Amino acid sequence: MLNTKFDELMEFPCSFPFKVVGDARDSLADDVVSVVQTHVAGDYAPTTKASSKGSYHSVTIRVKVVSKEQVEKLYIELAAIEGVKRVL
């Protein structure tokens, strides 16, 4: 796992935004929702924005998380999506 201090800085459960930046492709948001659904089932409506040159997309999704471990696991799995450059 990651060595974060989320448990010291946050009170769980809470709504947590993840921003996933990756190569521009239509299915990026679907892949993000798919990963999130495996941990926190729900009806998600992520927002997607294209970079100024259109090379990248950023997908923002809010997830109700219940623990530090869940946040860390989501960071790891979202970063493993093909074409993802950063998870913020």
N, CA, C and O atoms as a CHARMM CRD file, in Angstrom:
* protein
*
  352
    1    1 MET  N      0.82700  -1.19400   0.00000 PROA 1      0.00000
    2    1 MET  CA     0.00000   0.00000   0.00000 PROA 1      0.00000
    3    1 MET  C      0.87000   1.25600   0.00000 PROA 1      0.00000
    4    1 MET  O      2.08700   1.20100   0.17800 PROA 1      0.00000
    5    2 LEU  N      0.21700   2.35900  -0.20100 PROA 2      0.00000
    6    2 LEU  CA     0.90000   3.64800  -0.18200 PROA 2      0.00000
    7    2 LEU  C      1.09800   4.09800   1.26100 PROA 2      0.00000
    8    2 LEU  O      0.37300   3.66400   2.15700 PROA 2      0.00000
    9    3 ASN  N      2.06100   4.95200   1.47900 PROA 3      0.00000
   10    3 ASN  CA     2.32500   5.45500   2.81800 PROA 3      0.00000
   11    3 ASN  C      1.76500   6.87400   2.93700 PROA 3      0.00000
   12    3 ASN  O      2.51700   7.84900   2.94300 PROA 3      0.00000
   13    4 THR  N      0.43900   6.97700   3.03000 PROA 4      0.00000
   14    4 THR  CA    -0.21800   8.27800   3.09200 PROA 4      0.00000
   15    4 THR  C     -0.67600   8.58800   4.51200 PROA 4      0.00000
   16    4 THR  O     -0.59200   7.74600   5.40600 PROA 4      0.00000
   17    5 LYS  N     -1.16100   9.81000   4.70100 PROA 5      0.00000
   18    5 LYS  CA    -1.67600  10.23500   6.00800 PROA 5      0.00000
   19    5 LYS  C     -3.15000  10.59700   5.91200 PROA 5      0.00000
   20    5 LYS  O     -3.64900  11.42100   6.67800 PROA 5      0.00000
   21    6 PHE  N     -3.84400   9.97500   4.96400 PROA 6      0.00000
   22    6 PHE  CA    -5.26600  10.27400   4.79600 PROA 6      0.00000
   23    6 PHE  C     -6.04300  10.07700   6.09600 PROA 6      0.00000
   24    6 PHE  O     -6.96000  10.84100   6.39800 PROA 6      0.00000
   25    7 ASP  N     -5.67400   9.05100   6.86300 PROA 7      0.00000
   26    7 ASP  CA    -6.39800   8.77400   8.10500 PROA 7      0.00000
   27    7 ASP  C     -6.19300   9.87600   9.14600 PROA 7      0.00000
   28    7 ASP  O     -7.03600  10.05800  10.02500 PROA 7      0.00000
   29    8 GLU  N     -5.09000  10.60500   9.05700 PROA 8      0.00000
   30    8 GLU  CA    -4.83100  11.71000   9.97600 PROA 8      0.00000
   31    8 GLU  C     -5.48600  13.00800   9.51100 PROA 8      0.00000
   32    8 GLU  O     -5.79000  13.87800  10.32700 PROA 8      0.00000
   33    9 LEU  N     -5.70000  13.13800   8.23100 PROA 9      0.00000
   34    9 LEU  CA    -6.18100  14.39200   7.65800 PROA 9      0.00000
   35    9 LEU  C     -7.67200  14.40500   7.34700 PROA 9      0.00000
   36    9 LEU  O     -8.24900  15.47300   7.14000 PROA 9      0.00000
   37   10 MET  N     -8.29700  13.24400   7.31100 PROA 10     0.00000
   38   10 MET  CA    -9.69800  13.16000   6.88400 PROA 10     0.00000
   39   10 MET  C    -10.53000  12.39400   7.89600 PROA 10     0.00000
   40   10 MET  O    -10.01700  11.57000   8.65300 PROA 10     0.00000
   41   11 GLU  N    -11.81900  12.68100   7.89400 PROA 11     0.00000
   42   11 GLU  CA   -12.76400  11.90000   8.68500 PROA 11     0.00000
   43   11 GLU  C    -13.56500  11.03700   7.72500 PROA 11     0.00000
   44   11 GLU  O    -14.12300  11.53600   6.74800 PROA 11     0.00000
   45   12 PHE  N    -13.61900   9.75500   8.00300 PROA 12     0.00000
   46   12 PHE  CA   -14.33400   8.81600   7.14400 PROA 12     0.00000
   47   12 PHE  C    -15.66200   8.45300   7.78000 PROA 12     0.00000
   48   12 PHE  O    -15.76500   8.43000   9.00600 PROA 12     0.00000
   49   13 PRO  N    -16.68100   8.16900   6.98400 PROA 13     0.00000
   50   13 PRO  CA   -16.73300   8.22900   5.52000 PROA 13     0.00000
   51   13 PRO  C    -16.81300   9.67400   5.03300 PROA 13     0.00000
   52   13 PRO  O    -17.23600  10.56900   5.76600 PROA 13     0.00000
   53   14 CYS  N    -16.40100   9.88500   3.78700 PROA 14     0.00000
   54   14 CYS  CA   -16.46700  11.21400   3.18900 PROA 14     0.00000
   55   14 CYS  C    -16.50200  11.09200   1.66600 PROA 14     0.00000
   56   14 CYS  O    -16.19200  10.04600   1.09500 PROA 14     0.00000
   57   15 SER  N    -16.88900  12.18700   1.03600 PROA 15     0.00000
   58   15 SER  CA   -16.89600  12.25900  -0.41900 PROA 15     0.00000
   59   15 SER  C    -15.49700  12.69900  -0.85800 PROA 15     0.00000
   60   15 SER  O    -14.98500  13.71200  -0.38100 PROA 15     0.00000
   61   16 PHE  N    -14.88900  11.94600  -1.75600 PROA 16     0.00000
   62   16 PHE  CA   -13.50800  12.20000  -2.15200 PROA 16     0.00000
   63   16 PHE  C    -13.42900  12.31200  -3.67200 PROA 16     0.00000
   64   16 PHE  O    -13.87400  11.40300  -4.37400 PROA 16     0.00000
   65   17 PRO  N    -12.86800  13.41400  -4.20000 PROA 17     0.00000
   66   17 PRO  CA   -12.74300  13.54900  -5.65700 PROA 17     0.00000
   67   17 PRO  C    -11.44000  12.93200  -6.16400 PROA 17     0.00000
   68   17 PRO  O    -10.36600  13.17400  -5.61300 PROA 17     0.00000
   69   18 PHE  N    -11.55300  12.15100  -7.19500 PROA 18     0.00000
   70   18 PHE  CA   -10.38300  11.62400  -7.89800 PROA 18     0.00000
   71   18 PHE  C    -10.35200  12.27100  -9.27000 PROA 18     0.00000
   72   18 PHE  O    -11.37800  12.33400  -9.94600 PROA 18     0.00000
   73   19 LYS  N     -9.19500  12.75000  -9.69000 PROA 19     0.00000
   74   19 LYS  CA    -9.02800  13.28700 -11.04100 PROA 19     0.00000
   75   19 LYS  C     -8.01700  12.39400 -11.74300 PROA 19     0.00000
   76   19 LYS  O     -6.87800  12.25000 -11.29900 PROA 19     0.00000
   77   20 VAL  N     -8.45000  11.80300 -12.83800 PROA 20     0.00000
   78   20 VAL  CA    -7.61900  10.87400 -13.59700 PROA 20     0.00000
   79   20 VAL  C     -7.27300  11.53700 -14.93000 PROA 20     0.00000
   80   20 VAL  O     -8.16400  11.90700 -15.69400 PROA 20     0.00000
   81   21 VAL  N     -5.98500  11.68400 -15.20200 PROA 21     0.00000
   82   21 VAL  CA    -5.52200  12.30500 -16.44100 PROA 21     0.00000
   83   21 VAL  C     -4.88500  11.22300 -17.29900 PROA 21     0.00000
   84   21 VAL  O     -3.99300  10.50300 -16.85000 PROA 21     0.00000
   85   22 GLY  N     -5.35400  11.11700 -18.54100 PROA 22     0.00000
   86   22 GLY  CA    -4.83000  10.08300 -19.42100 PROA 22     0.00000
   87   22 GLY  C     -4.90600  10.47500 -20.87700 PROA 22     0.00000
   88   22 GLY  O     -5.40000  11.54600 -21.22900 PROA 22     0.00000
   89   23 ASP  N     -4.40900   9.59000 -21.71400 PROA 23     0.00000
   90   23 ASP  CA    -4.47600   9.80300 -23.16000 PROA 23     0.00000
   91   23 ASP  C     -5.92800  10.01200 -23.58000 PROA 23     0.00000
   92   23 ASP  O     -6.83400   9.37700 -23.04000 PROA 23     0.00000
   93   24 ALA  N     -6.14100  10.89500 -24.53600 PROA 24     0.00000
   94   24 ALA  CA    -7.48900  11.19800 -25.00500 PROA 24     0.00000
   95   24 ALA  C     -8.08800   9.98000 -25.70500 PROA 24     0.00000
   96   24 ALA  O     -7.58100   9.52000 -26.72700 PROA 24     0.00000
   97   25 ARG  N     -9.18000   9.46900 -25.12900 PROA 25     0.00000
   98   25 ARG  CA    -9.94400   8.38500 -25.75900 PROA 25     0.00000
   99   25 ARG  C    -11.33400   8.37800 -25.14400 PROA 25     0.00000
  100   25 ARG  O    -11.52400   8.73100 -23.98100 PROA 25     0.00000
  101   26 ASP  N    -12.29300   7.96700 -25.95200 PROA 26     0.00000
  102   26 ASP  CA   -13.69500   8.01900 -25.53600 PROA 26     0.00000
  103   26 ASP  C    -14.00800   7.11400 -24.34900 PROA 26     0.00000
  104   26 ASP  O    -14.93200   7.40500 -23.58900 PROA 26     0.00000
  105   27 SER  N    -13.27100   6.03800 -24.17400 PROA 27     0.00000
  106   27 SER  CA   -13.60500   5.06900 -23.13500 PROA 27     0.00000
  107   27 SER  C    -12.91700   5.31600 -21.79500 PROA 27     0.00000
  108   27 SER  O    -13.09100   4.52300 -20.87000 PROA 27     0.00000
  109   28 LEU  N    -12.14700   6.38600 -21.66600 PROA 28     0.00000
  110   28 LEU  CA   -11.42700   6.62800 -20.41500 PROA 28     0.00000
  111   28 LEU  C    -12.39200   6.77700 -19.24000 PROA 28     0.00000
  112   28 LEU  O    -12.17600   6.16600 -18.19400 PROA 28     0.00000
  113   29 ALA  N    -13.43800   7.56400 -19.38600 PROA 29     0.00000
  114   29 ALA  CA   -14.40200   7.75300 -18.29300 PROA 29     0.00000
  115   29 ALA  C    -15.07000   6.42900 -17.92300 PROA 29     0.00000
  116   29 ALA  O    -15.28200   6.15300 -16.74200 PROA 29     0.00000
  117   30 ASP  N    -15.40200   5.61600 -18.91700 PROA 30     0.00000
  118   30 ASP  CA   -16.00600   4.30400 -18.64000 PROA 30     0.00000
  119   30 ASP  C    -15.05200   3.40600 -17.85500 PROA 30     0.00000
  120   30 ASP  O    -15.47700   2.68000 -16.95600 PROA 30     0.00000
  121   31 ASP  N    -13.77100   3.45500 -18.19200 PROA 31     0.00000
  122   31 ASP  CA   -12.77800   2.65000 -17.47300 PROA 31     0.00000
  123   31 ASP  C    -12.63900   3.11800 -16.03000 PROA 31     0.00000
  124   31 ASP  O    -12.49800   2.29900 -15.12200 PROA 31     0.00000
  125   32 VAL  N    -12.67700   4.42600 -15.81600 PROA 32     0.00000
  126   32 VAL  CA   -12.59700   4.98100 -14.46100 PROA 32     0.00000
  127   32 VAL  C    -13.80100   4.52500 -13.64200 PROA 32     0.00000
  128   32 VAL  O    -13.63900   4.06800 -12.51100 PROA 32     0.00000
  129   33 VAL  N    -14.99700   4.64300 -14.19700 PROA 33     0.00000
  130   33 VAL  CA   -16.21400   4.22400 -13.49300 PROA 33     0.00000
  131   33 VAL  C    -16.15200   2.73000 -13.18900 PROA 33     0.00000
  132   33 VAL  O    -16.55700   2.31000 -12.10500 PROA 33     0.00000
  133   34 SER  N    -15.66300   1.93300 -14.11000 PROA 34     0.00000
  134   34 SER  CA   -15.57100   0.48900 -13.92000 PROA 34     0.00000
  135   34 SER  C    -14.68200   0.15100 -12.72600 PROA 34     0.00000
  136   34 SER  O    -15.03900  -0.70300 -11.91500 PROA 34     0.00000
  137   35 VAL  N    -13.54200   0.80300 -12.61000 PROA 35     0.00000
  138   35 VAL  CA   -12.64500   0.55900 -11.47900 PROA 35     0.00000
  139   35 VAL  C    -13.31900   0.97900 -10.17500 PROA 35     0.00000
  140   35 VAL  O    -13.28100   0.23900  -9.19200 PROA 35     0.00000
  141   36 VAL  N    -13.93000   2.15400 -10.16000 PROA 36     0.00000
  142   36 VAL  CA   -14.59300   2.65100  -8.94700 PROA 36     0.00000
  143   36 VAL  C    -15.72200   1.70600  -8.53900 PROA 36     0.00000
  144   36 VAL  O    -15.89100   1.42000  -7.35300 PROA 36     0.00000
  145   37 GLN  N    -16.49000   1.22200  -9.50500 PROA 37     0.00000
  146   37 GLN  CA   -17.62900   0.33200  -9.21900 PROA 37     0.00000
  147   37 GLN  C    -17.18800  -0.95100  -8.50900 PROA 37     0.00000
  148   37 GLN  O    -17.96100  -1.52000  -7.73800 PROA 37     0.00000
  149   38 THR  N    -15.97100  -1.41000  -8.75200 PROA 38     0.00000
  150   38 THR  CA   -15.51700  -2.63500  -8.09700 PROA 38     0.00000
  151   38 THR  C    -15.30300  -2.43100  -6.60000 PROA 38     0.00000
  152   38 THR  O    -15.27400  -3.40000  -5.84100 PROA 38     0.00000
  153   39 HSD  N    -15.15500  -1.19200  -6.17500 PROA 39     0.00000
  154   39 HSD  CA   -14.91900  -0.88300  -4.75800 PROA 39     0.00000
  155   39 HSD  C    -16.11300  -0.22300  -4.08700 PROA 39     0.00000
  156   39 HSD  O    -16.40800  -0.50000  -2.92500 PROA 39     0.00000
  157   40 VAL  N    -16.79800   0.64700  -4.81600 PROA 40     0.00000
  158   40 VAL  CA   -17.92300   1.38800  -4.25600 PROA 40     0.00000
  159   40 VAL  C    -19.01700   1.45300  -5.31700 PROA 40     0.00000
  160   40 VAL  O    -19.00600   2.31700  -6.19400 PROA 40     0.00000
  161   41 ALA  N    -19.95700   0.52200  -5.21600 PROA 41     0.00000
  162   41 ALA  CA   -21.04600   0.50200  -6.19300 PROA 41     0.00000
  163   41 ALA  C    -21.86500   1.78400  -6.07000 PROA 41     0.00000
  164   41 ALA  O    -22.09400   2.29000  -4.97200 PROA 41     0.00000
  165   42 GLY  N    -22.29500   2.29000  -7.20800 PROA 42     0.00000
  166   42 GLY  CA   -23.09300   3.50700  -7.20100 PROA 42     0.00000
  167   42 GLY  C    -23.38300   3.97800  -8.60900 PROA 42     0.00000
  168   42 GLY  O    -22.93100   3.39300  -9.59300 PROA 42     0.00000
  169   43 ASP  N    -24.14700   5.04700  -8.67400 PROA 43     0.00000
  170   43 ASP  CA   -24.50600   5.65300  -9.95700 PROA 43     0.00000
  171   43 ASP  C    -23.63400   6.89100 -10.12500 PROA 43     0.00000
  172   43 ASP  O    -23.90200   7.92700  -9.51800 PROA 43     0.00000
  173   44 TYR  N    -22.59900   6.78800 -10.93900 PROA 44     0.00000
  174   44 TYR  CA   -21.61600   7.85900 -11.07400 PROA 44     0.00000
  175   44 TYR  C    -21.80800   8.64000 -12.36200 PROA 44     0.00000
  176   44 TYR  O    -22.16800   8.08800 -13.40100 PROA 44     0.00000
  177   45 ALA  N    -21.55800   9.94500 -12.26600 PROA 45     0.00000
  178   45 ALA  CA   -21.61500  10.82800 -13.43200 PROA 45     0.00000
  179   45 ALA  C    -20.31900  11.63900 -13.46800 PROA 45     0.00000
  180   45 ALA  O    -20.31100  12.81100 -13.08900 PROA 45     0.00000
  181   46 PRO  N    -19.21900  11.02000 -13.92300 PROA 46     0.00000
  182   46 PRO  CA   -17.94600  11.73600 -13.95100 PROA 46     0.00000
  183   46 PRO  C    -17.96600  12.85700 -14.98400 PROA 46     0.00000
  184   46 PRO  O    -18.71100  12.80000 -15.96200 PROA 46     0.00000
  185   47 THR  N    -17.14400  13.87100 -14.75700 PROA 47     0.00000
  186   47 THR  CA   -16.99500  14.94300 -15.73900 PROA 47     0.00000
  187   47 THR  C    -15.69200  14.72600 -16.48400 PROA 47     0.00000
  188   47 THR  O    -14.69000  14.31100 -15.90100 PROA 47     0.00000
  189   48 THR  N    -15.71400  15.00900 -17.77200 PROA 48     0.00000
  190   48 THR  CA   -14.52700  14.83500 -18.60700 PROA 48     0.00000
  191   48 THR  C    -14.20200  16.15100 -19.29700 PROA 48     0.00000
  192   48 THR  O    -15.08200  16.82900 -19.82700 PROA 48     0.00000
  193   49 LYS  N    -12.91600  16.49900 -19.27800 PROA 49     0.00000
  194   49 LYS  CA   -12.45300  17.69600 -19.98400 PROA 49     0.00000
  195   49 LYS  C    -11.26500  17.30900 -20.84700 PROA 49     0.00000
  196   49 LYS  O    -10.43600  16.48200 -20.46700 PROA 49     0.00000
  197   50 ALA  N    -11.20400  17.93000 -22.02200 PROA 50     0.00000
  198   50 ALA  CA   -10.07700  17.69900 -22.92300 PROA 50     0.00000
  199   50 ALA  C     -9.00800  18.76300 -22.67700 PROA 50     0.00000
  200   50 ALA  O     -9.32700  19.89200 -22.30500 PROA 50     0.00000
  201   51 SER  N     -7.74900  18.40400 -22.88300 PROA 51     0.00000
  202   51 SER  CA    -6.66300  19.38300 -22.76700 PROA 51     0.00000
  203   51 SER  C     -6.76100  20.37700 -23.92100 PROA 51     0.00000
  204   51 SER  O     -7.49900  20.15100 -24.87900 PROA 51     0.00000
  205   52 SER  N     -6.02400  21.46500 -23.82900 PROA 52     0.00000
  206   52 SER  CA    -6.11000  22.51700 -24.84400 PROA 52     0.00000
  207   52 SER  C     -5.76300  22.02300 -26.24300 PROA 52     0.00000
  208   52 SER  O     -6.32900  22.50100 -27.22500 PROA 52     0.00000
  209   53 LYS  N     -4.84200  21.07500 -26.34500 PROA 53     0.00000
  210   53 LYS  CA    -4.48000  20.51700 -27.65300 PROA 53     0.00000
  211   53 LYS  C     -5.25400  19.25000 -27.97700 PROA 53     0.00000
  212   53 LYS  O     -5.14100  18.71900 -29.08100 PROA 53     0.00000
  213   54 GLY  N     -6.04500  18.75800 -27.01900 PROA 54     0.00000
  214   54 GLY  CA    -6.84800  17.56100 -27.24800 PROA 54     0.00000
  215   54 GLY  C     -6.10500  16.25100 -27.10500 PROA 54     0.00000
  216   54 GLY  O     -6.64400  15.19200 -27.42800 PROA 54     0.00000
  217   55 SER  N     -4.87700  16.30700 -26.62600 PROA 55     0.00000
  218   55 SER  CA    -4.07900  15.08300 -26.48700 PROA 55     0.00000
  219   55 SER  C     -4.45900  14.26500 -25.26500 PROA 55     0.00000
  220   55 SER  O     -4.26700  13.04900 -25.24100 PROA 55     0.00000
  221   56 TYR  N     -4.99900  14.93200 -24.24900 PROA 56     0.00000
  222   56 TYR  CA    -5.31300  14.27400 -22.98300 PROA 56     0.00000
  223   56 TYR  C     -6.73500  14.58100 -22.54800 PROA 56     0.00000
  224   56 TYR  O     -7.31700  15.59700 -22.92900 PROA 56     0.00000
  225   57 HSD  N     -7.27600  13.68500 -21.74800 PROA 57     0.00000
  226   57 HSD  CA    -8.56700  13.91300 -21.10400 PROA 57     0.00000
  227   57 HSD  C     -8.35400  13.83500 -19.60100 PROA 57     0.00000
  228   57 HSD  O     -7.52400  13.06200 -19.12200 PROA 57     0.00000
  229   58 SER  N     -9.10800  14.64100 -18.86000 PROA 58     0.00000
  230   58 SER  CA    -9.12700  14.48800 -17.40500 PROA 58     0.00000
  231   58 SER  C    -10.54100  14.10700 -17.00900 PROA 58     0.00000
  232   58 SER  O    -11.51500  14.70800 -17.46300 PROA 58     0.00000
  233   59 VAL  N    -10.63600  13.11600 -16.17000 PROA 59     0.00000
  234   59 VAL  CA   -11.92000  12.61100 -15.70200 PROA 59     0.00000
  235   59 VAL  C    -11.96900  12.82800 -14.19400 PROA 59     0.00000
  236   59 VAL  O    -11.10100  12.34700 -13.46600 PROA 59     0.00000
  237   60 THR  N    -12.97700  13.54800 -13.72900 PROA 60     0.00000
  238   60 THR  CA   -13.14800  13.76700 -12.29300 PROA 60     0.00000
  239   60 THR  C    -14.37200  13.00800 -11.82900 PROA 60     0.00000
  240   60 THR  O    -15.44100  13.08600 -12.43400 PROA 60     0.00000
  241   61 ILE  N    -14.19200  12.26100 -10.72900 PROA 61     0.00000
  242   61 ILE  CA   -15.27600  11.45100 -10.18600 PROA 61     0.00000
  243   61 ILE  C    -15.24300  11.56900  -8.66300 PROA 61     0.00000
  244   61 ILE  O    -14.17800  11.49200  -8.05000 PROA 61     0.00000
  245   62 ARG  N    -16.41300  11.75400  -8.05900 PROA 62     0.00000
  246   62 ARG  CA   -16.52400  11.82600  -6.59300 PROA 62     0.00000
  247   62 ARG  C    -16.99500  10.48100  -6.07700 PROA 62     0.00000
  248   62 ARG  O    -17.96300   9.90600  -6.57500 PROA 62     0.00000
  249   63 VAL  N    -16.27800   9.98700  -5.05200 PROA 63     0.00000
  250   63 VAL  CA   -16.55100   8.66600  -4.50100 PROA 63     0.00000
  251   63 VAL  C    -16.70800   8.78900  -2.99200 PROA 63     0.00000
  252   63 VAL  O    -15.93000   9.48700  -2.34200 PROA 63     0.00000
  253   64 LYS  N    -17.70800   8.11600  -2.43000 PROA 64     0.00000
  254   64 LYS  CA   -17.84700   8.08100  -0.97200 PROA 64     0.00000
  255   64 LYS  C    -16.94200   6.97400  -0.44400 PROA 64     0.00000
  256   64 LYS  O    -17.22300   5.78600  -0.60600 PROA 64     0.00000
  257   65 VAL  N    -15.85300   7.39200   0.18800 PROA 65     0.00000
  258   65 VAL  CA   -14.86000   6.44600   0.69300 PROA 65     0.00000
  259   65 VAL  C    -15.02900   6.26600   2.19800 PROA 65     0.00000
  260   65 VAL  O    -15.52100   7.15100   2.89800 PROA 65     0.00000
  261   66 VAL  N    -14.60500   5.09300   2.67600 PROA 66     0.00000
  262   66 VAL  CA   -14.81500   4.76700   4.09500 PROA 66     0.00000
  263   66 VAL  C    -13.51700   4.53600   4.86900 PROA 66     0.00000
  264   66 VAL  O    -13.54800   4.36900   6.08800 PROA 66     0.00000
  265   67 SER  N    -12.36600   4.52400   4.16700 PROA 67     0.00000
  266   67 SER  CA   -11.11400   4.28000   4.87400 PROA 67     0.00000
  267   67 SER  C     -9.92100   4.74900   4.04900 PROA 67     0.00000
  268   67 SER  O     -9.99900   4.93600   2.83400 PROA 67     0.00000
  269   68 LYS  N     -8.81900   4.92800   4.76100 PROA 68     0.00000
  270   68 LYS  CA    -7.54500   5.26800   4.11700 PROA 68     0.00000
  271   68 LYS  C     -7.16600   4.18900   3.11100 PROA 68     0.00000
  272   68 LYS  O     -6.72800   4.49600   2.00300 PROA 68     0.00000
  273   69 GLU  N     -7.33300   2.93300   3.49300 PROA 69     0.00000
  274   69 GLU  CA    -6.96200   1.81900   2.62100 PROA 69     0.00000
  275   69 GLU  C     -7.75900   1.83100   1.32300 PROA 69     0.00000
  276   69 GLU  O     -7.23000   1.51000   0.25900 PROA 69     0.00000
  277   70 GLN  N     -9.03100   2.20300   1.41600 PROA 70     0.00000
  278   70 GLN  CA    -9.86700   2.26300   0.21800 PROA 70     0.00000
  279   70 GLN  C     -9.38500   3.37100  -0.72300 PROA 70     0.00000
  280   70 GLN  O     -9.33800   3.17000  -1.93600 PROA 70     0.00000
  281   71 VAL  N     -9.03100   4.51900  -0.18500 PROA 71     0.00000
  282   71 VAL  CA    -8.51900   5.62500  -1.00500 PROA 71     0.00000
  283   71 VAL  C     -7.23000   5.19600  -1.69200 PROA 71     0.00000
  284   71 VAL  O     -7.06400   5.41200  -2.89200 PROA 71     0.00000
  285   72 GLU  N     -6.32500   4.59400  -0.94400 PROA 72     0.00000
  286   72 GLU  CA    -5.04800   4.15700  -1.51300 PROA 72     0.00000
  287   72 GLU  C     -5.24500   3.10600  -2.60200 PROA 72     0.00000
  288   72 GLU  O     -4.59600   3.16100  -3.64600 PROA 72     0.00000
  289   73 LYS  N     -6.12900   2.16200  -2.36100 PROA 73     0.00000
  290   73 LYS  CA    -6.40800   1.11100  -3.34700 PROA 73     0.00000
  291   73 LYS  C     -6.95900   1.72100  -4.63700 PROA 73     0.00000
  292   73 LYS  O     -6.57400   1.31400  -5.73300 PROA 73     0.00000
  293   74 LEU  N     -7.85600   2.69300  -4.50600 PROA 74     0.00000
  294   74 LEU  CA    -8.40800   3.34600  -5.69000 PROA 74     0.00000
  295   74 LEU  C     -7.32300   4.10800  -6.45100 PROA 74     0.00000
  296   74 LEU  O     -7.29000   4.05600  -7.68000 PROA 74     0.00000
  297   75 TYR  N     -6.43800   4.81200  -5.75000 PROA 75     0.00000
  298   75 TYR  CA    -5.33000   5.48600  -6.43300 PROA 75     0.00000
  299   75 TYR  C     -4.50800   4.48800  -7.24400 PROA 75     0.00000
  300   75 TYR  O     -4.19100   4.74200  -8.40600 PROA 75     0.00000
  301   76 ILE  N     -4.16700   3.36800  -6.64100 PROA 76     0.00000
  302   76 ILE  CA    -3.33500   2.35900  -7.30600 PROA 76     0.00000
  303   76 ILE  C     -4.04400   1.78700  -8.53500 PROA 76     0.00000
  304   76 ILE  O     -3.44900   1.68800  -9.60800 PROA 76     0.00000
  305   77 GLU  N     -5.30200   1.41600  -8.37900 PROA 77     0.00000
  306   77 GLU  CA    -6.02400   0.78500  -9.48700 PROA 77     0.00000
  307   77 GLU  C     -6.38000   1.77800 -10.59400 PROA 77     0.00000
  308   77 GLU  O     -6.37200   1.41400 -11.77000 PROA 77     0.00000
  309   78 LEU  N     -6.68700   3.00400 -10.24100 PROA 78     0.00000
  310   78 LEU  CA    -6.96200   4.01700 -11.27000 PROA 78     0.00000
  311   78 LEU  C     -5.68700   4.31600 -12.06000 PROA 78     0.00000
  312   78 LEU  O     -5.74800   4.50800 -13.27400 PROA 78     0.00000
  313   79 ALA  N     -4.54600   4.35700 -11.39400 PROA 79     0.00000
  314   79 ALA  CA    -3.27400   4.62100 -12.07500 PROA 79     0.00000
  315   79 ALA  C     -2.88600   3.47500 -13.02000 PROA 79     0.00000
  316   79 ALA  O     -2.11300   3.67700 -13.95600 PROA 79     0.00000
  317   80 ALA  N     -3.42200   2.28000 -12.77500 PROA 80     0.00000
  318   80 ALA  CA    -3.09800   1.11600 -13.60200 PROA 80     0.00000
  319   80 ALA  C     -3.91900   1.04300 -14.89100 PROA 80     0.00000
  320   80 ALA  O     -3.64800   0.19100 -15.73700 PROA 80     0.00000
  321   81 ILE  N     -4.90600   1.90700 -15.05700 PROA 81     0.00000
  322   81 ILE  CA    -5.70600   1.92100 -16.28100 PROA 81     0.00000
  323   81 ILE  C     -4.78900   2.28900 -17.45500 PROA 81     0.00000
  324   81 ILE  O     -3.95000   3.18500 -17.35100 PROA 81     0.00000
  325   82 GLU  N     -4.96700   1.58500 -18.55500 PROA 82     0.00000
  326   82 GLU  CA    -4.13800   1.82800 -19.73700 PROA 82     0.00000
  327   82 GLU  C     -4.24000   3.28300 -20.18800 PROA 82     0.00000
  328   82 GLU  O     -5.33800   3.81700 -20.34600 PROA 82     0.00000
  329   83 GLY  N     -3.08700   3.91700 -20.39200 PROA 83     0.00000
  330   83 GLY  CA    -3.03300   5.28900 -20.89000 PROA 83     0.00000
  331   83 GLY  C     -3.11200   6.35700 -19.82400 PROA 83     0.00000
  332   83 GLY  O     -2.98500   7.54200 -20.13400 PROA 83     0.00000
  333   84 VAL  N     -3.31800   5.97400 -18.57200 PROA 84     0.00000
  334   84 VAL  CA    -3.40800   6.97400 -17.50000 PROA 84     0.00000
  335   84 VAL  C     -2.00600   7.49700 -17.17500 PROA 84     0.00000
  336   84 VAL  O     -1.05800   6.73000 -17.00800 PROA 84     0.00000
  337   85 LYS  N     -1.90700   8.81700 -17.09100 PROA 85     0.00000
  338   85 LYS  CA    -0.62400   9.46700 -16.79100 PROA 85     0.00000
  339   85 LYS  C     -0.52400   9.88300 -15.32700 PROA 85     0.00000
  340   85 LYS  O      0.54600   9.78600 -14.72600 PROA 85     0.00000
  341   86 ARG  N     -1.64600  10.35200 -14.74200 PROA 86     0.00000
  342   86 ARG  CA    -1.65200  10.83000 -13.35900 PROA 86     0.00000
  343   86 ARG  C     -3.02300  10.59600 -12.72800 PROA 86     0.00000
  344   86 ARG  O     -4.05500  10.62100 -13.40000 PROA 86     0.00000
  345   87 VAL  N     -2.99800  10.37000 -11.41600 PROA 87     0.00000
  346   87 VAL  CA    -4.23200  10.33400 -10.62500 PROA 87     0.00000
  347   87 VAL  C     -4.03000  11.34100  -9.51500 PROA 87     0.00000
  348   87 VAL  O     -3.10000  11.22400  -8.71700 PROA 87     0.00000
  349   88 LEU  N     -4.89100  12.31600  -9.46700 PROA 88     0.00000
  350   88 LEU  CA    -4.77700  13.38400  -8.46600 PROA 88     0.00000
  351   88 LEU  C     -5.94300  13.31400  -7.50100 PROA 88     0.00000
  352   88 LEU  O     -6.03300  14.12700  -6.58200 PROA 88     0.00000
